[in-house]
Amino acid sequence: MDWAITGGQVLHAEGLKPGTLALSDGRIGAAPAQGARRLDATGLLVLPGIVDIHGDAHERQMQPRPGVDFPPEVAMRDSAAQLLAAGVTTAFLGVTLSWEPGLRGIEAWRATLAAVEAMRAAAGVDLRIHCRFEADNLDALEEVLADIAAGRVQLLAYNDHTPAIVKRIADPAQAAKYAARAGLPPAEFVALAQRAWSRRPEVPEARARLADAARRAGIPMLSHDDATPEMRRDFRALGAAICEFPMSEAVAEAARAAGEHVVMGAPNVVRGGSHMGWSAAAPLAERGLVTVLASDYVWPALLQAAFMMEGRGVLDLPRAWALVSANPAEAAGLADRGRIAPGLRGDIVLVDPARRAPVATFAAGRLAWLSPDGAARLH
Ligand SMILES: [Fe+2]
């Protein structure tokens, strides 16, 4: 079905302009097609659909209570509905592949990939897999290399949380906490961590193999939690050109100086600071040191963060919205979306600026989600 979205303020590269947006054959058209269905967007903003480069909020549907699993296909259907209602049209689900059993272990990895693949065609939102490979998970290396080669992974991040875990579990209280998360007795968890850690010398070669597989598959790579510009440089040498959650301004500056995208969390902007006690993302984005906001763990944070950035008075709406659309699309190598221009994917979100709330979401030219307000606007 073709669409004419009329009467709204449409976000183009130059800014907001009143006009009609046409969607035809899944793409943004130059003019409405004959017989196109009309949606009256008077008073609404017509924006490119949100591209989320990393979010793990699907985990809450997979495991609604700690240690309580829910059928992955149900969890994924619910996640897709939540994404569309948050204005997200491309979602890279951050799936951690760790040596820790449970939600971030190999079984959950397999179940998540299978669930996404089973519903991808019907999801509306373009669901993609962002593998967050935990450095010391060498037991899973061959499997993830095969998954990358088979085209089952669309982004690859280098996570490295084991050194901190090994340090913390020397304290029995901390060991008990980690063990509970993994559903293991504390002594068993400690033994597992130590076994993973004992293979640390093999990590550099594993990283080189992962990078080689990602390059062959043509998927972008991210480094995670870079503590120093030297770490950023080492990951750059591997081909990881996206810097995610830099741990200091110096790291972000080094990445930007090299023309790389820098990712921080949209919840950080919404909440006015990091839940991990790190830098506030908003002022860094205003200085151009952060170029992408990711949902991290809350999908609706993306839209809210973009409007909060605009509300702070430094970035205008086109620049604030680029943090959640054009920039993540570019970072992820998706040239066909993130902006409004003829020929690009028909990924559009209509937003009521007064309520900062989505009203309708179009994905690949199809009406994929509609609020009650939006339903009253159909003609
Ligand atoms: Fe981290």
Residues whose N, C-alpha, C, O or C-beta is under 5 A from the ligand:
A	BS01	LIG	D225
